Amino acid sequence: MQLVNLLASVATFNAYGSHVLFNISNPQRIGCLIHLLINAAPKVKMVIVKILEHLVVVLPPELFDEAVTIITKDEGSYQSILFSRVKTQSPLGGQNKFTKLLFNYLLAVRNKIWCRKFESHDSYTVSTSLVVLIRKMMENSVWRHIHEGELKESIRNVKSLNFQEQDAIMNLFGGELNGLSTGMIAKDKNDNKVTLLGFSDQWINDVLVEGSDKKKEVPKTTMGFEAKTNKAIGLFINESTIDNNEVMVLDPQELVLLENTAKRSATAALPIKDLLMDKDVMTDLIMNGVIDAHAQH
């Protein structure tokens, strides 16, 4: 109900972005978004992640920290259990409660993917979105300043972490089947840009309609990969004209996620992979056997 009131207030007063931020920039409303991220249906979670991706680069981390304090007061709530009872070996999130809750939630979602006894429908897509959100935070100078030491320590000691944490930490630097999920912009082997509409086993077919015209029939799609036979359904982005934006079926293995589709600001110009280029970090990765220094490429 708080979210409905929030959206109504934005729509009622003004459509400008400053009014959106003014109406959402308090811990209670940020807490409402975080609560939905953890407890809502997968499709709602995807919307919330997209909202948070924009908010984390313009609002102070302290606001998110306080929001988590508010929504975890009920010790019996799922978010409180995630925050206080999930024990991690990685120090990531030690300086901010929101980051800690996100990381713990990421571990919980990925556990559903690996454990057959859990219902894991759409868990892969949610996991991918959480990875992208945390990655965006770590590429922002403000969040990077808070967590850089924790992230470097996690990388250096990655071999000592349990499997779930190793998997999550390393995926912040890439992975998740190239980071592809619905709504992402990617590039195919011919350097075409496409917006991913979903994934399906079926092909797009031409069907006859009245007047003998042909119409594209797009098969039922899922938000994420559900089988190794899935193909990616993408909308071709023609940057020179809007008259030739075709829907295409693509091999996911031939797609590369375009992480820098939006122009970066001065406060978000720190690619997370730069942390792997740190001499001490790279040395530790090689010494621990995470990276094979003699591998042939």
C-alpha positions in Angstrom: 0.0 0.0 0.0 2.9 2.3 0.7 4.2 1.7 -2.8 0.8 2.5 -4.3 0.7 5.8 -2.3 4.2 6.6 -3.5 3.4 6.1 -7.2 0.1 8.0 -6.7 1.9 11.0 -5.1 4.5 11.1 -7.9 1.8 11.0 -10.6 -0.4 13.6 -8.9 2.1 16.3 -8.3 4.6 16.3 -11.1 6.2 14.0 -13.6 9.7 15.4 -13.2 12.4 13.2 -11.9 13.2 15.4 -8.9 9.7 14.9 -7.6 10.1 11.1 -7.9 13.3 11.3 -5.8 11.7 13.6 -3.3 8.8 11.3 -2.7 10.9 8.1 -2.5 13.9 9.5 -0.6 13.1 8.3 2.9 13.9 5.0 4.6 10.3 3.9 5.0 9.7 3.9 1.3 13.1 2.5 0.4 12.3 -0.2 2.9 9.0 -0.9 1.1 10.9 -1.5 -2.1 13.4 -3.8 -0.4 10.5 -5.7 1.3 8.9 -6.3 -2.1 12.3 -7.4 -3.6 12.5 -10.2 -1.1 8.9 -11.2 -0.7 7.1 -10.5 -3.9 6.6 -12.7 -7.0 9.5 -13.0 -9.4 8.1 -10.7 -12.0 7.6 -8.0 -9.4 11.1 -8.5 -8.1 12.5 -7.8 -11.6 10.7 -4.4 -11.6 12.0 -3.6 -8.1 15.6 -4.4 -9.1 15.3 -2.0 -12.1 14.1 0.7 -9.8 16.9 0.1 -7.3 19.5 0.1 -10.0 18.7 3.7 -10.6 18.3 4.7 -7.0 21.6 3.3 -5.7 23.6 5.7 -7.8 21.7 8.8 -6.8 20.7 8.2 -3.1 23.2 7.9 -0.2 24.0 4.4 1.1 23.0 5.5 4.6 19.4 5.8 3.4 19.4 2.1 2.4 21.2 1.1 5.6 18.5 2.8 7.7 15.8 1.2 5.5 17.1 -2.3 6.3 17.1 -1.4 10.0 13.4 -0.6 9.8 12.3 -3.6 7.9 14.2 -6.1 10.0 12.8 -5.0 13.3 10.3 -7.9 13.2 12.5 -10.8 14.1 10.1 -13.3 12.6 10.1 -11.7 9.1 11.9 -13.4 6.2 14.1 -10.3 5.7 15.1 -10.3 9.3 15.9 -14.0 9.2 18.0 -13.5 6.1 19.9 -10.6 7.6 20.6 -12.0 11.1 20.7 -15.8 10.8 22.5 -16.3 7.5 26.2 -16.5 8.5 28.7 -15.8 5.7 32.5 -16.1 5.6 32.9 -13.3 3.2 33.1 -9.8 4.8 31.1 -8.3 1.9 28.3 -6.1 3.5 30.0 -5.5 6.8 29.9 -1.8 6.3 26.3 -1.5 5.0 23.2 -3.4 6.0 21.6 -3.2 2.6 24.6 -4.7 0.9 24.7 -7.5 3.5 21.0 -8.2 3.1 21.4 -8.3 -0.7 24.3 -10.7 -0.6 22.6 -13.0 1.9 19.5 -12.9 -0.3 21.6 -13.7 -3.3 23.0 -16.8 -1.5 19.5 -17.9 -0.5 18.2 -17.6 -4.1 21.1 -19.4 -5.6 20.7 -22.2 -3.0 17.2 -22.7 -4.4 18.7 -23.2 -7.8 21.2 -25.9 -6.6 18.9 -27.8 -4.2 16.2 -29.9 -5.8 14.0 -29.9 -2.7 13.2 -26.2 -3.2 10.9 -24.7 -5.7 13.2 -22.7 -8.0 10.9 -21.3 -10.7 12.4 -18.1 -12.0 15.1 -18.2 -9.4 17.8 -18.1 -12.0 16.4 -14.8 -13.4 16.1 -13.3 -10.0 19.7 -14.4 -9.2 21.0 -12.8 -12.4 19.2 -9.5 -11.6 20.6 -9.4 -8.0 24.2 -10.0 -9.4 23.7 -7.1 -11.8 22.4 -4.8 -9.0 25.3 -5.6 -6.7 27.7 -5.1 -9.6 26.3 -1.7 -10.4 26.7 -0.7 -6.8 30.3 -1.8 -6.8 30.9 0.2 -10.0 29.7 3.4 -8.2 32.4 5.4 -6.5 30.5 5.9 -3.3 29.6 2.3 -2.8 33.0 1.2 -4.0 34.7 3.3 -1.3 32.6 1.5 1.3 33.1 -2.0 0.1 36.3 -2.2 -1.9 38.4 -3.6 1.0 35.7 -6.2 1.7 35.5 -7.3 -1.9 39.3 -7.5 -2.3 39.5 -9.6 0.8 36.8 -11.9 -0.5 38.6 -12.4 -3.7 42.0 -13.0 -2.0 40.4 -15.6 0.3 37.9 -17.1 -2.2 39.4 -20.6 -1.9 38.5 -20.6 1.8 34.9 -19.6 1.3 32.2 -22.3 1.0 31.0 -23.2 -2.5 27.9 -21.0 -2.4 29.9 -17.9 -1.5 32.7 -18.6 -4.0 30.1 -19.0 -6.7 28.4 -15.7 -5.8 31.6 -13.6 -5.4 33.1 -14.7 -8.7 29.8 -14.1 -10.5 30.0 -10.4 -9.6 32.9 -10.3 -12.1 31.1 -12.1 -14.8 29.2 -15.3 -15.3 25.4 -16.0 -15.0 25.7 -17.4 -18.6 27.1 -14.1 -19.8 24.8 -12.1 -17.5 21.9 -12.5 -19.9 18.3 -12.1 -18.8 15.1 -10.4 -20.0 15.4 -6.7 -20.5 19.2 -6.7 -21.0 20.9 -5.3 -24.1 23.4 -7.6 -25.7 25.5 -7.8 -28.9 25.5 -10.8 -31.2 28.4 -12.2 -33.2 27.7 -9.7 -36.1 27.9 -6.8 -33.6 24.1 -6.2 -33.8 22.5 -4.8 -30.7 19.4 -6.6 -29.4 17.1 -6.1 -26.4 16.3 -9.5 -24.9 12.6 -10.2 -24.8 12.8 -13.6 -23.2 13.8 -17.2 -23.9 12.1 -20.1 -25.6 12.6 -23.5 -27.2 10.4 -22.6 -30.1 11.1 -20.5 -33.2 9.3 -17.4 -34.4 6.9 -18.4 -37.2 5.2 -16.6 -40.0 1.5 -17.1 -39.9 -1.1 -16.1 -42.5 -3.7 -13.6 -41.5 -6.6 -12.0 -43.4 -5.6 -10.5 -46.7 -2.8 -13.0 -47.1 -0.5 -10.9 -45.1 2.1 -12.5 -42.9 2.4 -11.8 -39.2 5.2 -12.9 -36.9 4.0 -15.3 -34.2 6.3 -15.1 -31.2 6.2 -18.2 -29.0 5.6 -18.2 -25.3 8.7 -17.0 -23.6 10.2 -17.2 -20.1 12.1 -14.5 -18.2 15.3 -16.7 -17.9 16.8 -19.9 -19.0 14.8 -23.0 -18.0 16.5 -25.6 -20.3 19.7 -25.9 -22.1 17.8 -26.0 -25.4 16.4 -22.5 -24.8 17.1 -19.8 -27.5 17.1 -16.1 -26.8 14.4 -14.0 -28.4 15.7 -10.5 -29.1 14.5 -7.2 -30.6 17.1 -5.9 -33.1 18.0 -2.3 -32.4 18.5 -0.4 -35.6 20.1 2.9 -34.4 19.8 4.6 -37.8 16.1 4.0 -38.4 13.0 2.8 -36.4 11.6 1.1 -39.5 13.6 -2.1 -39.3 13.5 -3.3 -35.7 13.1 -7.0 -36.2 12.5 -9.8 -33.7 15.2 -12.4 -33.9 16.0 -15.8 -32.5 19.6 -16.0 -31.2 22.0 -18.5 -29.8 22.7 -17.4 -26.1 26.3 -18.6 -26.4 26.9 -16.1 -29.1 25.6 -13.1 -27.2 27.7 -10.7 -25.1 26.0 -8.4 -22.5 26.6 -4.7 -23.1 27.3 -3.5 -19.6 27.9 0.1 -20.7 24.8 0.8 -22.6 24.1 4.0 -20.7 26.6 6.8 -20.5 28.5 6.6 -17.2 28.6 9.5 -14.9 31.7 10.6 -13.0 30.4 8.8 -9.9 29.9 5.5 -11.7 33.0 5.0 -13.8 34.7 2.2 -11.9 34.3 -1.1 -13.8 34.2 -3.9 -11.1 36.7 -6.0 -13.1 39.3 -3.3 -12.3 39.6 -4.9 -8.9 40.9 -8.1 -10.5 43.7 -6.1 -12.0 45.1 -5.2 -8.6 48.6 -6.8 -8.4 48.2 -8.2 -5.0 44.7 -9.6 -5.7 45.9 -11.2 -9.0 48.9 -12.7 -7.3 46.7 -14.3 -4.6 44.3 -15.7 -7.2 47.2 -17.3 -9.1 48.9 -18.6 -5.9 45.6 -20.1 -4.7 45.1 -21.8 -8.0 41.9 -19.9 -8.9 43.7 -18.7 -12.1 46.0 -20.9 -14.1 49.0 -18.7 -15.0 50.1 -21.3 -17.7 46.7 -21.6 -19.4 46.8 -21.3 -23.2 44.3 -18.8 -24.7 
